[in-house]
């Protein structure tokens, strides 16, 4: 009789853990969807950086802020679920890692968790590369703007144009002429 209650308890614990792992998978899927949305937004941002439009740029920034907020909320939910899993398995919660806890899931759930984790790692790398490319575009634009401002400042503060004898004073140009008509 005692053995039956033990197997019943283990079965309930397994069902409880299975339910928690199911919740974890749902959260991971939602995180993946949010990161895919972020990737699409960053791709759209690149188009805006190439042909700037202030209204679209502000809209894109607002979209990214909302997406990042969703991602933070999902990350917090994921952390809480991982803590629940660790508590139910009586594991220390200091050094929780998804890959370690996935080992305690059933075969199908573990496989699904690992697949989603791999997709998350892949899309995080893609987002990082897209952000780096956008940052390069922004830095190049800022360099061009600074050069243009320096050139305009050099023209504006060049001093008098004529020498005392009436000849035109030659000036050292800091900028580069792209087109010169004579």
TIVO-2410 file (N, C-alpha, C; in nm, 3 decimals):
# residues 182
REC num residu      c1      c2      c3 atome chaine
REC   1      X   0.082  -0.118   0.000     N      A
REC   1      X   0.000   0.000   0.000    CA      A
REC   1      X   0.087   0.125   0.000     C      A
REC   2      X   0.195   0.122   0.076     N      A
REC   2      X   0.286   0.236   0.084    CA      A
REC   2      X   0.352   0.261  -0.051     C      A
REC   3      X   0.386   0.155  -0.123     N      A
REC   3      X   0.451   0.170  -0.252    CA      A
REC   3      X   0.359   0.239  -0.353     C      A
REC   4      X   0.232   0.214  -0.346     N      A
REC   4      X   0.139   0.279  -0.438    CA      A
REC   4      X   0.135   0.429  -0.416     C      A
REC   5      X   0.138   0.473  -0.290     N      A
REC   5      X   0.133   0.617  -0.263    CA      A
REC   5      X   0.263   0.685  -0.308     C      A
REC   6      X   0.374   0.613  -0.299     N      A
REC   6      X   0.501   0.669  -0.345    CA      A
REC   6      X   0.497   0.686  -0.497     C      A
REC   7      X   0.450   0.586  -0.568     N      A
REC   7      X   0.445   0.598  -0.714    CA      A
REC   7      X   0.344   0.704  -0.755     C      A
REC   8      X   0.238   0.724  -0.679     N      A
REC   8      X   0.141   0.828  -0.706    CA      A
REC   8      X   0.204   0.966  -0.687     C      A
REC   9      X   0.282   0.981  -0.580     N      A
REC   9      X   0.349   1.108  -0.553    CA      A
REC   9      X   0.449   1.140  -0.664     C      A
REC  10      X   0.530   1.042  -0.703     N      A
REC  10      X   0.626   1.064  -0.810    CA      A
REC  10      X   0.554   1.101  -0.940     C      A
REC  11      X   0.444   1.036  -0.966     N      A
REC  11      X   0.369   1.065  -1.087    CA      A
REC  11      X   0.315   1.209  -1.084     C      A
REC  12      X   0.266   1.252  -0.967     N      A
REC  12      X   0.217   1.389  -0.955    CA      A
REC  12      X   0.331   1.489  -0.973     C      A
REC  13      X   0.448   1.460  -0.913     N      A
REC  13      X   0.563   1.549  -0.930    CA      A
REC  13      X   0.606   1.556  -1.076     C      A
REC  14      X   0.608   1.442  -1.143     N      A
REC  14      X   0.646   1.441  -1.284    CA      A
REC  14      X   0.547   1.521  -1.366     C      A
REC  15      X   0.416   1.505  -1.337     N      A
REC  15      X   0.315   1.583  -1.409    CA      A
REC  15      X   0.330   1.731  -1.382     C      A
REC  16      X   0.364   1.766  -1.257     N      A
REC  16      X   0.382   1.906  -1.220    CA      A
REC  16      X   0.502   1.964  -1.295     C      A
REC  17      X   0.613   1.890  -1.297     N      A
REC  17      X   0.733   1.935  -1.370    CA      A
REC  17      X   0.704   1.942  -1.519     C      A
REC  18      X   0.630   1.846  -1.569     N      A
REC  18      X   0.597   1.847  -1.712    CA      A
REC  18      X   0.516   1.973  -1.745     C      A
REC  19      X   0.424   2.009  -1.659     N      A
REC  19      X   0.344   2.130  -1.681    CA      A
REC  19      X   0.433   2.254  -1.676     C      A
REC  20      X   0.527   2.258  -1.582     N      A
REC  20      X   0.616   2.373  -1.572    CA      A
REC  20      X   0.706   2.382  -1.695     C      A
REC  21      X   0.755   2.268  -1.743     N      A
REC  21      X   0.837   2.268  -1.864    CA      A
REC  21      X   0.754   2.311  -1.985     C      A
REC  22      X   0.627   2.275  -1.988     N      A
REC  22      X   0.538   2.320  -2.095    CA      A
REC  22      X   0.525   2.472  -2.092     C      A
REC  23      X   0.512   2.528  -1.972     N      A
REC  23      X   0.506   2.674  -1.957    CA      A
REC  23      X   0.636   2.738  -2.005     C      A
REC  24      X   0.748   2.675  -1.971     N      A
REC  24      X   0.878   2.726  -2.014    CA      A
REC  24      X   0.886   2.728  -2.167     C      A
REC  25      X   0.841   2.624  -2.231     N      A
REC  25      X   0.844   2.616  -2.377    CA      A
REC  25      X   0.759   2.726  -2.438     C      A
REC  26      X   0.642   2.750  -2.379     N      A
REC  26      X   0.555   2.858  -2.428    CA      A
REC  26      X   0.625   2.994  -2.417     C      A
REC  27      X   0.690   3.018  -2.305     N      A
REC  27      X   0.761   3.145  -2.284    CA      A
REC  27      X   0.876   3.157  -2.385     C      A
REC  28      X   0.950   3.049  -2.406     N      A
REC  28      X   1.061   3.052  -2.502    CA      A
REC  28      X   1.011   3.079  -2.644     C      A
REC  29      X   0.897   3.021  -2.679     N      A
REC  29      X   0.839   3.047  -2.812    CA      A
REC  29      X   0.802   3.195  -2.826     C      A
REC  30      X   0.743   3.250  -2.720     N      A
REC  30      X   0.706   3.392  -2.723    CA      A
REC  30      X   0.831   3.480  -2.734     C      A
REC  31      X   0.937   3.443  -2.662     N      A
REC  31      X   1.063   3.517  -2.672    CA      A
REC  31      X   1.118   3.513  -2.813     C      A
REC  32      X   1.112   3.397  -2.875     N      A
REC  32      X   1.160   3.382  -3.012    CA      A
REC  32      X   1.080   3.472  -3.106     C      A
REC  33      X   0.950   3.477  -3.088     N      A
REC  33      X   0.865   3.563  -3.172    CA      A
REC  33      X   0.900   3.710  -3.151     C      A
REC  34      X   0.928   3.749  -3.027     N      A
REC  34      X   0.964   3.888  -2.999    CA      A
REC  34      X   1.098   3.922  -3.063     C      A
REC  35      X   1.193   3.832  -3.055     N      A
REC  35      X   1.324   3.857  -3.116    CA      A
REC  35      X   1.314   3.861  -3.269     C      A
REC  36      X   1.225   3.781  -3.327     N      A
REC  36      X   1.204   3.788  -3.471    CA      A
REC  36      X   1.141   3.923  -3.509     C      A
REC  37      X   1.051   3.971  -3.425     N      A
REC  37      X   0.991   4.103  -3.447    CA      A
REC  37      X   1.098   4.212  -3.437     C      A
REC  38      X   1.187   4.199  -3.341     N      A
REC  38      X   1.296   4.296  -3.326    CA      A
REC  38      X   1.387   4.293  -3.448     C      A
REC  39      X   1.419   4.174  -3.496     N      A
REC  39      X   1.504   4.162  -3.615    CA      A
REC  39      X   1.440   4.231  -3.734     C      A
REC  40      X   1.311   4.210  -3.755     N      A
REC  40      X   1.240   4.276  -3.867    CA      A
REC  40      X   1.243   4.427  -3.851     C      A
REC  41      X   1.226   4.475  -3.730     N      A
REC  41      X   1.227   4.619  -3.705    CA      A
REC  41      X   1.365   4.677  -3.733     C      A
REC  42      X   1.469   4.607  -3.696     N      A
REC  42      X   1.606   4.655  -3.720    CA      A
REC  42      X   1.636   4.656  -3.870     C      A
REC  43      X   1.585   4.558  -3.942     N      A
REC  43      X   1.603   4.557  -4.088    CA      A
REC  43      X   1.533   4.679  -4.148     C      A
REC  44      X   1.413   4.709  -4.100     N      A
REC  44      X   1.342   4.828  -4.146    CA      A
REC  44      X   1.414   4.956  -4.108     C      A
REC  45      X   1.480   4.955  -3.994     N      A
REC  45      X   1.555   5.072  -3.948    CA      A
REC  45      X   1.670   5.102  -4.043     C      A
REC  46      X   1.731   4.998  -4.097     N      A
REC  46      X   1.842   5.019  -4.190    CA      A
REC  46      X   1.796   5.097  -4.313     C      A
REC  47      X   1.677   5.065  -4.362     N      A
REC  47      X   1.622   5.137  -4.476    CA      A
REC  47      X   1.600   5.284  -4.442     C      A
REC  48      X   1.557   5.309  -4.320     N      A
REC  48      X   1.534   5.447  -4.276    CA      A
REC  48      X   1.667   5.521  -4.261     C      A
REC  49      X   1.770   5.451  -4.216     N      A
REC  49      X   1.901   5.515  -4.200    CA      A
REC  49      X   1.962   5.550  -4.336     C      A
REC  50      X   1.932   5.470  -4.437     N      A
REC  50      X   1.984   5.498  -4.570    CA      A
REC  50      X   1.913   5.618  -4.632     C      A
REC  51      X   1.782   5.623  -4.614     N      A
REC  51      X   1.703   5.736  -4.664    CA      A
REC  51      X   1.623   5.791  -4.546     C      A
REC  52      X   1.684   5.884  -4.471     N      A
REC  52      X   1.625   5.927  -4.343    CA      A
REC  52      X   1.490   5.998  -4.356     C      A
REC  53      X   1.406   5.967  -4.260     N      A
REC  53      X   1.278   6.033  -4.243    CA      A
REC  53      X   1.254   6.039  -4.092     C      A
REC  54      X   1.251   6.158  -4.037     N      A
REC  54      X   1.244   6.175  -3.892    CA      A
REC  54      X   1.121   6.106  -3.832     C      A
REC  55      X   1.006   6.120  -3.895     N      A
REC  55      X   0.884   6.058  -3.843    CA      A
REC  55      X   0.896   5.907  -3.838     C      A
REC  56      X   0.946   5.847  -3.947     N      A
REC  56      X   0.964   5.701  -3.951    CA      A
REC  56      X   1.069   5.656  -3.851     C      A
REC  57      X   1.174   5.737  -3.837     N      A
REC  57      X   1.280   5.704  -3.743    CA      A
REC  57      X   1.226   5.701  -3.600     C      A
REC  58      X   1.147   5.802  -3.563     N      A
REC  58      X   1.088   5.806  -3.429    CA      A
REC  58      X   0.991   5.690  -3.408     C      A
REC  59      X   0.915   5.657  -3.512     N      A
REC  59      X   0.822   5.544  -3.504    CA      A
REC  59      X   0.897   5.413  -3.481     C      A
REC  60      X   1.006   5.395  -3.555     N      A
REC  60      X   1.087   5.274  -3.539    CA      A
REC  60      X   1.146   5.266  -3.399     C      A
REC  61      X   1.195   5.379  -3.347     N      A
REC  61      X   1.249   5.378  -3.211    CA      A
REC  61      X   1.142   5.341  -3.109     C      A
REC  62      X   1.021   5.391  -3.126     N      A
REC  62      X   0.912   5.356  -3.035    CA      A
REC  62      X   0.880   5.207  -3.044     C      A
REC  63      X   0.879   5.153  -3.167     N      A
REC  63      X   0.857   5.009  -3.184    CA      A
REC  63      X   0.963   4.928  -3.112     C      A
REC  64      X   1.089   4.966  -3.130     N      A
REC  64      X   1.198   4.893  -3.065    CA      A
REC  64      X   1.186   4.899  -2.913     C      A
REC  65      X   1.150   5.016  -2.860     N      A
REC  65      X   1.134   5.028  -2.715    CA      A
REC  65      X   1.025   4.933  -2.664     C      A
REC  66      X   0.913   4.924  -2.737     N      A
REC  66      X   0.806   4.833  -2.697    CA      A
REC  66      X   0.850   4.687  -2.706     C      A
REC  67      X   0.922   4.654  -2.810     N      A
REC  67      X   0.970   4.517  -2.827    CA      A
REC  67      X   1.067   4.481  -2.716     C      A
REC  68      X   1.155   4.572  -2.683     N      A
REC  68      X   1.253   4.546  -2.577    CA      A
REC  68      X   1.181   4.530  -2.442     C      A
REC  69      X   1.078   4.608  -2.419     N      A
REC  69      X   1.000   4.594  -2.297    CA      A
REC  69      X   0.934   4.456  -2.290     C      A
REC  70      X   0.877   4.411  -2.403     N      A
REC  70      X   0.818   4.276  -2.408    CA      A
REC  70      X   0.924   4.170  -2.379     C      A
REC  71      X   1.042   4.188  -2.439     N      A
REC  71      X   1.150   4.091  -2.420    CA      A
REC  71      X   1.192   4.084  -2.274     C      A
REC  72      X   1.200   4.199  -2.209     N      A
REC  72      X   1.237   4.200  -2.066    CA      A
REC  72      X   1.132   4.130  -1.981     C      A
REC  73      X   1.006   4.155  -2.011     N      A
REC  73      X   0.899   4.090  -1.935    CA      A
REC  73      X   0.903   3.938  -1.955     C      A
REC  74      X   0.925   3.895  -2.077     N      A
REC  74      X   0.934   3.751  -2.104    CA      A
REC  74      X   1.058   3.690  -2.038     C      A
REC  75      X   1.168   3.763  -2.037     N      A
REC  75      X   1.290   3.712  -1.972    CA      A
REC  75      X   1.266   3.695  -1.822     C      A
REC  76      X   1.194   3.789  -1.764     N      A
REC  76      X   1.162   3.778  -1.621    CA      A
REC  76      X   1.070   3.659  -1.595     C      A
REC  77      X   0.971   3.639  -1.682     N      A
REC  77      X   0.882   3.523  -1.669    CA      A
REC  77      X   0.961   3.393  -1.684     C      A
REC  78      X   1.053   3.391  -1.781     N      A
REC  78      X   1.137   3.272  -1.801    CA      A
REC  78      X   1.220   3.243  -1.676     C      A
REC  79      X   1.279   3.348  -1.619     N      A
REC  79      X   1.360   3.331  -1.498    CA      A
REC  79      X   1.276   3.274  -1.384     C      A
REC  80      X   1.155   3.324  -1.369     N      A
REC  80      X   1.066   3.274  -1.263    CA      A
REC  80      X   1.030   3.128  -1.285     C      A
REC  81      X   1.005   3.090  -1.409     N      A
REC  81      X   0.972   2.950  -1.439    CA      A
REC  81      X   1.093   2.861  -1.413     C      A
REC  82      X   1.212   2.909  -1.451     N      A
REC  82      X   1.333   2.830  -1.424    CA      A
REC  82      X   1.353   2.810  -1.275     C      A
REC  83      X   1.322   2.913  -1.196     N      A
REC  83      X   1.333   2.901  -1.050    CA      A
REC  83      X   1.232   2.799  -0.997     C      A
REC  84      X   1.111   2.799  -1.052     N      A
REC  84      X   1.010   2.701  -1.011    CA      A
REC  84      X   1.058   2.559  -1.041     C      A
REC  85      X   1.114   2.542  -1.159     N      A
REC  85      X   1.165   2.410  -1.197    CA      A
REC  85      X   1.276   2.369  -1.101     C      A
REC  86      X   1.366   2.461  -1.072     N      A
REC  86      X   1.478   2.430  -0.983    CA      A
REC  86      X   1.427   2.393  -0.844     C      A
REC  87      X   1.328   2.469  -0.795     N      A
REC  87      X   1.273   2.438  -0.662    CA      A
REC  87      X   1.205   2.301  -0.662     C      A
REC  88      X   1.129   2.271  -0.767     N      A
REC  88      X   1.060   2.142  -0.770    CA      A
REC  88      X   1.158   2.026  -0.783     C      A
REC  89      X   1.275   2.053  -0.841     N      A
REC  89      X   1.377   1.948  -0.854    CA      A
REC  89      X   1.481   1.954  -0.743     C      A
REC  90      X   1.463   2.052  -0.653     N      A
REC  90      X   1.554   2.073  -0.540    CA      A
REC  90      X   1.698   2.098  -0.587     C      A
REC  91      X   1.710   2.196  -0.678     N      A
REC  91      X   1.839   2.237  -0.732    CA      A
REC  91      X   1.867   2.379  -0.685     C      A
REC  92      X   1.994   2.410  -0.659     N      A
REC  92      X   2.031   2.547  -0.620    CA      A
REC  92      X   1.992   2.644  -0.730     C      A
REC  93      X   1.938   2.759  -0.691     N      A
REC  93      X   1.891   2.856  -0.791    CA      A
REC  93      X   1.993   2.964  -0.820     C      A
REC  94      X   2.113   2.955  -0.766     N      A
REC  94      X   2.213   3.059  -0.789    CA      A
REC  94      X   2.266   3.057  -0.932     C      A
REC  95      X   2.298   2.940  -0.981     N      A
REC  95      X   2.360   2.928  -1.114    CA      A
REC  95      X   2.268   2.854  -1.210     C      A
REC  96      X   2.148   2.907  -1.231     N      A
REC  96      X   2.053   2.842  -1.319    CA      A
REC  96      X   2.091   2.863  -1.465     C      A
REC  97      X   2.091   2.755  -1.540     N      A
REC  97      X   2.112   2.763  -1.683    CA      A
REC  97      X   2.007   2.677  -1.750     C      A
REC  98      X   1.953   2.733  -1.858     N      A
REC  98      X   1.847   2.664  -1.931    CA      A
REC  98      X   1.892   2.527  -1.977     C      A
REC  99      X   2.013   2.517  -2.028     N      A
REC  99      X   2.062   2.389  -2.080    CA      A
REC  99      X   2.071   2.282  -1.971     C      A
REC 100      X   2.105   2.325  -1.848     N      A
REC 100      X   2.114   2.228  -1.738    CA      A
REC 100      X   1.975   2.177  -1.699     C      A
REC 101      X   1.881   2.272  -1.686     N      A
REC 101      X   1.747   2.233  -1.643    CA      A
REC 101      X   1.673   2.156  -1.751     C      A
REC 102      X   1.706   2.181  -1.876     N      A
REC 102      X   1.640   2.109  -1.985    CA      A
REC 102      X   1.670   1.960  -1.976     C      A
REC 103      X   1.782   1.925  -1.918     N      A
REC 103      X   1.818   1.785  -1.901    CA      A
REC 103      X   1.720   1.709  -1.812     C      A
REC 104      X   1.644   1.779  -1.731     N      A
REC 104      X   1.548   1.716  -1.643    CA      A
REC 104      X   1.411   1.700  -1.708     C      A
REC 105      X   1.392   1.758  -1.823     N      A
REC 105      X   1.264   1.747  -1.894    CA      A
REC 105      X   1.254   1.612  -1.963     C      A
REC 106      X   1.134   1.579  -2.004     N      A
REC 106      X   1.115   1.458  -2.082    CA      A
REC 106      X   1.185   1.472  -2.216     C      A
REC 107      X   1.199   1.361  -2.286     N      A
REC 107      X   1.276   1.361  -2.411    CA      A
REC 107      X   1.222   1.463  -2.512     C      A
REC 108      X   1.092   1.461  -2.537     N      A
REC 108      X   1.033   1.552  -2.636    CA      A
REC 108      X   1.046   1.697  -2.591     C      A
REC 109      X   1.019   1.722  -2.464     N      A
REC 109      X   1.029   1.860  -2.414    CA      A
REC 109      X   1.174   1.909  -2.417     C      A
REC 110      X   1.268   1.824  -2.380     N      A
REC 110      X   1.409   1.861  -2.384    CA      A
REC 110      X   1.451   1.895  -2.527     C      A
REC 111      X   1.409   1.813  -2.621     N      A
REC 111      X   1.442   1.836  -2.762    CA      A
REC 111      X   1.385   1.970  -2.809     C      A
REC 112      X   1.261   1.998  -2.770     N      A
REC 112      X   1.196   2.123  -2.810    CA      A
REC 112      X   1.265   2.244  -2.746     C      A
REC 113      X   1.299   2.233  -2.619     N      A
REC 113      X   1.368   2.342  -2.549    CA      A
REC 113      X   1.503   2.370  -2.614     C      A
REC 114      X   1.577   2.265  -2.647     N      A
REC 114      X   1.708   2.283  -2.709    CA      A
REC 114      X   1.696   2.345  -2.849     C      A
REC 115      X   1.595   2.306  -2.925     N      A
REC 115      X   1.574   2.363  -3.058    CA      A
REC 115      X   1.542   2.513  -3.048     C      A
REC 116      X   1.453   2.548  -2.956     N      A
REC 116      X   1.416   2.688  -2.939    CA      A
REC 116      X   1.536   2.768  -2.890     C      A
REC 117      X   1.612   2.710  -2.796     N      A
REC 117      X   1.732   2.778  -2.745    CA      A
REC 117      X   1.831   2.805  -2.857     C      A
REC 118      X   1.851   2.706  -2.945     N      A
REC 118      X   1.942   2.724  -3.058    CA      A
REC 118      X   1.893   2.833  -3.153     C      A
REC 119      X   1.762   2.836  -3.176     N      A
REC 119      X   1.705   2.942  -3.261    CA      A
REC 119      X   1.723   3.079  -3.196     C      A
REC 120      X   1.706   3.086  -3.064     N      A
REC 120      X   1.726   3.212  -2.993    CA      A
REC 120      X   1.870   3.260  -3.004     C      A
REC 121      X   1.963   3.168  -2.990     N      A
REC 121      X   2.105   3.204  -3.002    CA      A
REC 121      X   2.134   3.254  -3.143     C      A
REC 122      X   2.080   3.187  -3.243     N      A
REC 122      X   2.101   3.226  -3.382    CA      A
REC 122      X   2.044   3.364  -3.410     C      A
REC 123      X   1.922   3.388  -3.368     N      A
REC 123      X   1.859   3.517  -3.397    CA      A
REC 123      X   1.926   3.629  -3.316     C      A
REC 124      X   1.973   3.599  -3.197     N      A
REC 124      X   2.046   3.700  -3.118    CA      A
REC 124      X   2.174   3.742  -3.192     C      A
REC 125      X   2.243   3.646  -3.252     N      A
REC 125      X   2.361   3.677  -3.332    CA      A
REC 125      X   2.328   3.761  -3.454     C      A
REC 126      X   2.217   3.727  -3.520     N      A
REC 126      X   2.174   3.804  -3.637    CA      A
REC 126      X   2.139   3.948  -3.597     C      A
REC 127      X   2.070   3.963  -3.485     N      A
REC 127      X   2.033   4.096  -3.437    CA      A
REC 127      X   2.158   4.177  -3.404     C      A
REC 128      X   2.254   4.112  -3.343     N      A
REC 128      X   2.380   4.180  -3.310    CA      A
REC 128      X   2.451   4.227  -3.437     C      A
REC 129      X   2.455   4.142  -3.540     N      A
REC 129      X   2.520   4.180  -3.666    CA      A
REC 129      X   2.445   4.294  -3.734     C      A
REC 130      X   2.312   4.289  -3.733     N      A
REC 130      X   2.233   4.397  -3.793    CA      A
REC 130      X   2.254   4.529  -3.718     C      A
REC 131      X   2.259   4.521  -3.586     N      A
REC 131      X   2.284   4.641  -3.506    CA      A
REC 131      X   2.422   4.699  -3.537     C      A
REC 132      X   2.521   4.613  -3.553     N      A
REC 132      X   2.656   4.660  -3.585    CA      A
REC 132      X   2.658   4.729  -3.722     C      A
REC 133      X   2.586   4.673  -3.819     N      A
REC 133      X   2.579   4.735  -3.951    CA      A
REC 133      X   2.510   4.870  -3.944     C      A
REC 134      X   2.401   4.878  -3.867     N      A
REC 134      X   2.331   5.006  -3.850    CA      A
REC 134      X   2.419   5.107  -3.777     C      A
REC 135      X   2.495   5.060  -3.681     N      A
REC 135      X   2.586   5.150  -3.608    CA      A
REC 135      X   2.693   5.204  -3.703     C      A
REC 136      X   2.743   5.120  -3.792     N      A
REC 136      X   2.841   5.166  -3.891    CA      A
REC 136      X   2.782   5.273  -3.981     C      A
REC 137      X   2.656   5.253  -4.022     N      A
REC 137      X   2.589   5.354  -4.104    CA      A
REC 137      X   2.577   5.486  -4.028     C      A
REC 138      X   2.537   5.478  -3.903     N      A
REC 138      X   2.523   5.599  -3.822    CA      A
REC 138      X   2.657   5.670  -3.803     C      A
REC 139      X   2.762   5.593  -3.776     N      A
REC 139      X   2.894   5.653  -3.757    CA      A
REC 139      X   2.945   5.718  -3.885     C      A
REC 140      X   2.921   5.654  -3.999     N      A
REC 140      X   2.962   5.714  -4.127    CA      A
REC 140      X   2.885   5.843  -4.152     C      A
REC 141      X   2.756   5.841  -4.122     N      A
REC 141      X   2.675   5.963  -4.139    CA      A
REC 141      X   2.724   6.074  -4.048     C      A
REC 142      X   2.756   6.040  -3.924     N      A
REC 142      X   2.804   6.142  -3.830    CA      A
REC 142      X   2.939   6.198  -3.875     C      A
REC 143      X   3.025   6.113  -3.928     N      A
REC 143      X   3.155   6.160  -3.980    CA      A
REC 143      X   3.133   6.256  -4.097     C      A
REC 144      X   3.041   6.222  -4.186     N      A
REC 144      X   3.012   6.311  -4.300    CA      A
REC 144      X   2.954   6.444  -4.253     C      A
REC 145      X   2.867   6.440  -4.154     N      A
REC 145      X   2.808   6.563  -4.101    CA      A
REC 145      X   2.915   6.650  -4.037     C      A
REC 146      X   3.002   6.588  -3.957     N      A
REC 146      X   3.109   6.665  -3.893    CA      A
REC 146      X   3.203   6.726  -3.996     C      A
REC 147      X   3.237   6.650  -4.100     N      A
REC 147      X   3.324   6.703  -4.206    CA      A
REC 147      X   3.257   6.820  -4.278     C      A
REC 148      X   3.130   6.807  -4.306     N      A
REC 148      X   3.057   6.916  -4.372    CA      A
REC 148      X   3.053   7.040  -4.284     C      A
REC 149      X   3.028   7.021  -4.155     N      A
REC 149      X   3.026   7.136  -4.064    CA      A
REC 149      X   3.163   7.201  -4.053     C      A
REC 150      X   3.268   7.120  -4.048     N      A
REC 150      X   3.404   7.175  -4.044    CA      A
REC 150      X   3.434   7.255  -4.171     C      A
REC 151      X   3.392   7.205  -4.284     N      A
REC 151      X   3.413   7.274  -4.409    CA      A
REC 151      X   3.337   7.407  -4.412     C      A
REC 152      X   3.213   7.405  -4.370     N      A
REC 152      X   3.133   7.528  -4.365    CA      A
REC 152      X   3.196   7.629  -4.270     C      A
REC 153      X   3.241   7.580  -4.154     N      A
REC 153      X   3.307   7.670  -4.057    CA      A
REC 153      X   3.436   7.728  -4.115     C      A
REC 154      X   3.511   7.650  -4.191     N      A
REC 154      X   3.635   7.701  -4.248    CA      A
REC 154      X   3.607   7.808  -4.352     C      A
REC 155      X   3.500   7.794  -4.426     N      A
REC 155      X   3.462   7.894  -4.526    CA      A
REC 155      X   3.415   8.021  -4.456     C      A
REC 156      X   3.338   8.006  -4.351     N      A
REC 156      X   3.280   8.121  -4.282    CA      A
REC 156      X   3.386   8.200  -4.205     C      A
REC 157      X   3.488   8.136  -4.156     N      A
REC 157      X   3.588   8.205  -4.074    CA      A
REC 157      X   3.721   8.221  -4.147     C      A
REC 158      X   3.718   8.232  -4.278     N      A
REC 158      X   3.843   8.238  -4.352    CA      A
REC 158      X   3.907   8.377  -4.351     C      A
REC 159      X   3.841   8.476  -4.299     N      A
REC 159      X   3.898   8.611  -4.293    CA      A
REC 159      X   3.874   8.687  -4.423     C      A
REC 160      X   3.953   8.791  -4.446     N      A
REC 160      X   3.931   8.874  -4.565    CA      A
REC 160      X   3.974   8.799  -4.690     C      A
REC 161      X   3.909   8.829  -4.800     N      A
REC 161      X   3.933   8.762  -4.925    CA      A
REC 161      X   4.042   8.833  -5.006     C      A
REC 162      X   4.058   8.967  -4.989     N      A
REC 162      X   4.152   9.045  -5.070    CA      A
REC 162      X   4.274   9.085  -4.988     C      A
REC 163      X   4.386   9.087  -5.053     N      A
REC 163      X   4.509   9.138  -4.992    CA      A
REC 163      X   4.510   9.291  -5.004     C      A
REC 164      X   4.602   9.356  -4.936     N      A
REC 164      X   4.608   9.502  -4.941    CA      A
REC 164      X   4.636   9.554  -5.082     C      A
REC 165      X   4.703   9.475  -5.161     N      A
REC 165      X   4.734   9.519  -5.297    CA      A
REC 165      X   4.615   9.500  -5.392     C      A
REC 166      X   4.509   9.435  -5.346     N      A
REC 166      X   4.389   9.418  -5.427    CA      A
REC 166      X   4.378   9.281  -5.490     C      A
REC 167      X   4.479   9.199  -5.475     N      A
REC 167      X   4.472   9.064  -5.532    CA      A
REC 167      X   4.389   8.974  -5.440     C      A
REC 168      X   4.333   8.868  -5.496     N      A
REC 168      X   4.255   8.771  -5.417    CA      A
REC 168      X   4.351   8.685  -5.337     C      A
REC 169      X   4.320   8.675  -5.211     N      A
REC 169      X   4.402   8.596  -5.119    CA      A
REC 169      X   4.370   8.448  -5.141     C      A
REC 170      X   4.473   8.366  -5.154     N      A
REC 170      X   4.450   8.222  -5.167    CA      A
REC 170      X   4.430   8.165  -5.027     C      A
REC 171      X   4.337   8.072  -5.016     N      A
REC 171      X   4.308   8.012  -4.886    CA      A
REC 171      X   4.333   7.862  -4.895     C      A
REC 172      X   4.369   7.807  -4.783     N      A
REC 172      X   4.385   7.662  -4.774    CA      A
REC 172      X   4.247   7.604  -4.743     C      A
REC 173      X   4.196   7.523  -4.833     N      A
REC 173      X   4.065   7.463  -4.811    CA      A
REC 173      X   4.080   7.336  -4.729     C      A
REC 174      X   3.996   7.324  -4.630     N      A
REC 174      X   3.998   7.205  -4.546    CA      A
REC 174      X   3.914   7.093  -4.604     C      A
REC 175      X   3.815   7.132  -4.684     N      A
REC 175      X   3.725   7.033  -4.743    CA      A
REC 175      X   3.771   6.992  -4.881     C      A
REC 176      X   3.696   6.906  -4.943     N      A
REC 176      X   3.725   6.861  -5.078    CA      A
REC 176      X   3.610   6.904  -5.168     C      A
REC 177      X   3.644   6.966  -5.282     N      A
REC 177      X   3.543   7.006  -5.377    CA      A
REC 177      X   3.502   6.885  -5.458     C      A
REC 178      X   3.374   6.860  -5.463     N      A
REC 178      X   3.326   6.748  -5.543    CA      A
REC 178      X   3.301   6.791  -5.687     C      A
REC 179      X   3.263   6.917  -5.705     N      A
REC 179      X   3.233   6.967  -5.838    CA      A
REC 179      X   3.273   7.114  -5.844     C      A
REC 180      X   3.348   7.148  -5.944     N      A
REC 180      X   3.394   7.285  -5.954    CA      A
REC 180      X   3.362   7.336  -6.094     C      A
REC 181      X   3.284   7.444  -6.095     N      A
REC 181      X   3.251   7.505  -6.222    CA      A
REC 181      X   3.332   7.631  -6.234     C      A
REC 182      X   3.382   7.662  -6.354     N      A
REC 182      X   3.475   7.770  -6.369    CA      A
REC 182      X   3.421   7.894  -6.419     C      A
***
